[in-house]
């Protein structure tokens, strides 16, 4: 009887350890994503400000359209690249957060 209780305690402790390891991985991943988003926002703001200055300083309407067109193209490419990168980061978080459970599931499957 005592053996069963100790086994249950050990199982509970092991499951808690796995869960905490998974949460730790998720927390680090979300912090990395938050940092990446903050960096992107700062860069995007700086590029937008530079584009406005360029637009305001344009000597002709053609140059203004050219400046706006260049900015829109660059902003779009930057945005798509950033969204792709963040999507990959989320995917990595999911994979890394699942890894601790792989051993537990392998033991259960035996």
URUR-V859435 format. One record per residue. RES is the residue in one small letter. PSI is psi in whole degrees, -180 to 180 (999 if undefined). BURIAL is b if it has 24 or more other ideal C-beta (glycine too) atoms within 12 Angstrom, else e. D_FIRST is the distance of its C-alpha to the first C-alpha in Angstrom with 1 decimal. Layout:
res = <RES & RES>
psi = <PSI & PSI>
burial = <BURIAL & BURIAL>
d_first = <D_FIRST & D_FIRST>
//
This chain:
res = <x & x & x & x & x & x & x & x & x & x & x & x & x & x & x & x & x & x & x & x & x & x & x & x & x & x & x & x & x & x & x & x & x & x & x & x & x & x & x & x & x & x & x & x & x & x & x & x & x & x & x & x & x & x & x & x & x & x & x & x & x & x & x & x & x & x & x & x & x & x & x & x & x & x & x & x & x & x & x & x & x & x & x & x & x & x & x & x & x & x & x & x & x & x & x & x & x & x & x & x & x & x & x & x & x & x & x & x & x & x>
psi = <-43 & -34 & -42 & -41 & -43 & -38 & -41 & -41 & -45 & -42 & -43 & -43 & -45 & -44 & -39 & -41 & -44 & -44 & -43 & -38 & -43 & -45 & -38 & -43 & -44 & -42 & -46 & -41 & -44 & -34 & -41 & -41 & -43 & -41 & -43 & -43 & -42 & -43 & -42 & -43 & -42 & -48 & -43 & -41 & -44 & -43 & -38 & -42 & -43 & -38 & -40 & -43 & -42 & -40 & -44 & -34 & 0 & 137 & -20 & 167 & -37 & -43 & -35 & -45 & -39 & -44 & -44 & -44 & -44 & -43 & -45 & -44 & -48 & -43 & -42 & -48 & -41 & -43 & -46 & -42 & -42 & -43 & -40 & -45 & -44 & -38 & -42 & -37 & -42 & -40 & -43 & -39 & -46 & -45 & -46 & -35 & -26 & -25 & -45 & -28 & -18 & -44 & -42 & -45 & -33 & -39 & -40 & -35 & -17 & 999>
burial = <e & e & e & e & e & e & e & e & e & e & e & e & e & e & e & e & e & b & e & e & e & b & e & e & b & b & e & e & b & e & e & e & b & e & e & b & e & e & e & b & e & e & e & e & e & e & b & e & e & e & b & e & e & e & e & e & e & e & e & e & e & e & e & e & e & e & b & e & e & e & b & e & e & e & e & e & e & b & e & e & e & b & e & e & e & b & e & e & b & e & e & e & b & e & e & b & b & e & e & b & b & e & e & e & e & e & e & e & e & e>
d_first = <0.0 & 3.8 & 5.4 & 5.4 & 6.6 & 8.9 & 10.0 & 11.0 & 12.7 & 14.5 & 15.6 & 16.9 & 18.7 & 20.1 & 21.4 & 23.0 & 24.6 & 26.0 & 27.3 & 28.9 & 30.5 & 31.9 & 33.2 & 34.8 & 36.6 & 37.8 & 39.1 & 41.1 & 42.5 & 43.6 & 45.2 & 47.1 & 48.3 & 49.4 & 51.3 & 52.9 & 54.0 & 55.5 & 57.4 & 58.7 & 59.8 & 61.7 & 63.3 & 64.2 & 65.8 & 67.8 & 69.0 & 69.9 & 71.8 & 73.7 & 74.5 & 75.9 & 78.1 & 79.3 & 80.0 & 81.9 & 83.9 & 84.9 & 88.7 & 89.0 & 87.2 & 86.5 & 84.8 & 82.8 & 81.6 & 80.9 & 78.8 & 76.9 & 76.3 & 75.1 & 72.6 & 71.2 & 70.8 & 69.1 & 66.9 & 65.8 & 65.0 & 63.1 & 61.1 & 60.1 & 59.1 & 57.0 & 55.3 & 54.5 & 53.1 & 50.9 & 49.7 & 48.7 & 46.9 & 44.9 & 44.1 & 42.9 & 40.7 & 39.0 & 38.6 & 37.3 & 34.9 & 33.4 & 33.0 & 29.6 & 28.2 & 29.5 & 26.9 & 24.0 & 25.8 & 26.4 & 22.7 & 22.0 & 25.0 & 23.8>
//
